[in-house]
Amino acid sequence: MSDPSPEGGGSPSRPDHSFPPEEKRGVYHAIYTRRDIRKEFLPDPIPEETLVRLLRAAHHAPSVGFMQPWNFILVEDRNIRMQLKHAVDKERQSAAVIFESPRAEKFLSLKVEAILEAPLVIAVTIDPSREGPHVLGRLSDADTDLYSASCGIMNMWLAARAEGIGMGWVTIFRKGDVQSILGLPFHIRPIGLLCLGYVSIFPNRPMLETEDWAYRQKLSDLVFLDRWNGQEGELLEKLREDLDRSEDFFWEH
């Protein structure tokens, strides 16, 4: 099966809405080189105009029923950051008991947050009551506000990578702890503490892979045809070889 060439191109039967080659390369470059950054933050502040672009990118994410359930709390106060770090550290100690030694020690040794080191921390919350009880799609799945806000975080993450800014998404905390620290109403749910800032290096591989915690799974093992674990079919046979090729292929061709 041929590679998805960055050259794009339409046909007599359809218009070409693809990006120009260099813009397309930039999109895939951001996707493949995005990393969950937990260290190596530089003290340089993020310029206001850049921060505005990141927040706008998050706000332009798709949301189910156009509910836009997100809020973004910019955390500057050092004392509040200390409290957030303590909440994360407390939860890490509690979570470590589920692992057997030596994995428990490995878990505790991992750098999982940069709440004090990063120049900027943004707490992202969701409001499950926004737009009322009859949001299109929410009646079928109550978690659609979470899916929507996750899209917003990923938009910000990719925009940050394009700006040369590292970001780490911290989720190891008790909801009630963060609600109390940030003064959130009971129904407002925190879903992430985002640590952002310029970094000295973007790693070539994910941090948890370089730390021998986990590895990227083989994509061809995760793609089925027509039904769960469906392995047979011409389409899947054509895809398999390309699915497991280097993710660098896009800008190599």
N, C-alpha and C positions, 0 to 999 in steps of 0.2 A: 504494500500500500504506500502511496507516495506521501512525502512529508507535506505538512501544511505550509506551503511557501509563504514567506512574508510579502511576496509581491502582490498577492491578492488578484484582483481582476474579475470582471463580470462576464456575462455572456449575452448573446442576443436575446435570451429569454428572461434575463433578470438584471436589474441594476446592480451596480457595485457600490455597496455602502461600507466597504472595509476602509480602515484607516490607511493613510500613506505608509509605505514600508517602514520608515524610521519611527513613526509614531507607534506602529504595531509592535516593533521590536522593543520599544520602551515599555509597553504594557507587560509583555511577557518577561522582560528583564526584571521589572519590579516584582512580579509574581515569584519568579524562581530564585531571586536573591533576597527576598524578605526573610528576616530572621527574628526570633524571639530574643531580644537583647536584655541581658540581666546584669551586665558589667561593662567596663571600659567606657563609661560615660564621661564626656568632657564637661567642664564647668560653663562653657559658653551658653548664654541664654538663647532661646528660640525667638527670633524676631517676631514682632507683633503681626506683621503682614503674613508671615509664614504660618503662624498659629491660626490666623483667620482662615487661610486656605485649607489647613488640616480639618478644622471644625466644619467648614463648608462641605468638604469631601464627605465627612461622616454624615452630615445632615442630608446629603443628596443620595444616600443609600435607598434601595427599595425597601418598602415596608408593607406588610400584609394589610390590605384595606386602607392603605395610606395613613396608618395610625400614628406613625412617627413617635414611638413610645419613649424615646431616649431623652435624657438630660445629661449635661456634662458639667461636673463640678471641678473647677480648677483649684488645686490644693497648693497654696503657697505657705501657709502657716507651719512653721517648723514643729511646733508642739503637736499639731494635728497629724503631721507626718509621723512623728514619733509614736503616737497612739496607733496609727494604722500599721506601722511596722511591728509593734508589739502584738497586735491582733493576728498578723500573719505568722509571726514567730510562735505564738501560742498554738495556732492551728497546725503548724508544721510538726510541733512536738506531739500533738495528739494524733496526727495522721501517720507518724512514723511507726506507731505500734502495730499497724496492720502488716508491716513488712517483716520478714524474718531476717536475722543477721546473716550475711553482711550487707544485705540490700537496705536495711534500716539505716545503717551508718552511712551508706552511700547517699540515701535520700537526704539525710540531714546535712551532708556535706555540699549538696548542690546549691548554687546561688539561684534563688528563685524570685528575688525581687530586688529593686534598686530604689526603693521609696525615698531613702535619704540621699542617695547619690545622684539621681536624675535631676536635671534642672527643672523638669515639669512633671507633675503628677496630675492625671485627670481621672476622677471617679466617674464611671458611667453607670447610670441607673435606668430602670424601666418603670413606667407607670402603666400597670395593667388595666387601669380604668380610663385611660385616655380615649377620647372619641366615643365613650359610652359603652354599654354592654353589647351592642349589636354591630360591632365592626365586621365588615365583610371578611370572612375567613376565620375569625376568632371562634365562632360557634362550633366549627368543626375541629379546631385544635386550639386549646387554651394556651399553648406555648408559643403562639405566633409572635407575641411581643418580644420574646427572647430571640427567636430567629431573626426578626427584623433588626433589633439592636446589634446583634452579632454581625449583620451585614454592614451596619454603620461603623463598627470597630474595624472591620477588615478594610473598608474604604479608607479610613484614616491610616491604617497600617501601611497600605500600598502607597498612599500619598506621601506618608512620612519617608518611606524608602526612596521614592523619587526625589525627595528634597534632601536626601543624605542624612536623614534623622533616624536613629534607632528607636525601637519601641518594644517594650515588654508588657504582656497582658497577664496581670497577677489575679488569680482566682482563689488562692488558698486563704480563705478567711470565713468566719461565720457571719452570715447575713446580719444577725442581730448586733454583732460588735460594730460593724461598719455603719449600720443605721444609727446606732447610738453616738458614735464618734462624729458623724457628719450631720446629725440632727435631722435625719430623714423621717418623714411620716411613715407610719407602720406599713402602709400598702405600697410604698416605693421600694423597689428591690435593687440593691447594688449587684452588678454582674461583672465588674472588673475595675481594677486599679491599673491605669495605663501609665507606665514610666517612659518618658520621652526625653530625648536629647541627642546632640551630636556625639558621635563615638569615634574612637581612635581606629577602629577596624570593624568591618562587617565579615563575620566568619563565613568560610566557604560552605560549611555544613551546619545543620541545626545543633544547638548547644547540647541537647540531650543525646544526640548521636556522638558527638565528640567526647562526651563524658561516659560513653558506653552504657547508657541507661536504656535506650531504645533505638531502633533503626527503621528507615523508611521501608515500608512493605512493597512487595513486588506488585505493580499495578495490574498486570494481567491476571493475577489471582483474585482481584477484587471486582473484576468486570464480568457480569453474567449476561446471558442472552435469553430473553423471553420469560424466564422464571428463576427463582432462587437456585443458585448453583448450576444454572444452565450453561453447559460447557461446549455444546456441539452447535455448529452452524457456520456457514461460509463467512458471514460478516465478522464473527469473532476470530475466526482463523486468520482473516486478512489483517485484523487489528493487532493481534498478539505481539508480533515482532516489534512493531512500532511503539506499542505501549511501554515496553521495557527498555527502549533506547534512552540514551543520555538526554536529560532535559535541556541540554545546551543546543539541541539540534536546531532550534528555531532560528538562532542567529548565526548558525554555521552554514546555512544554505541561502 
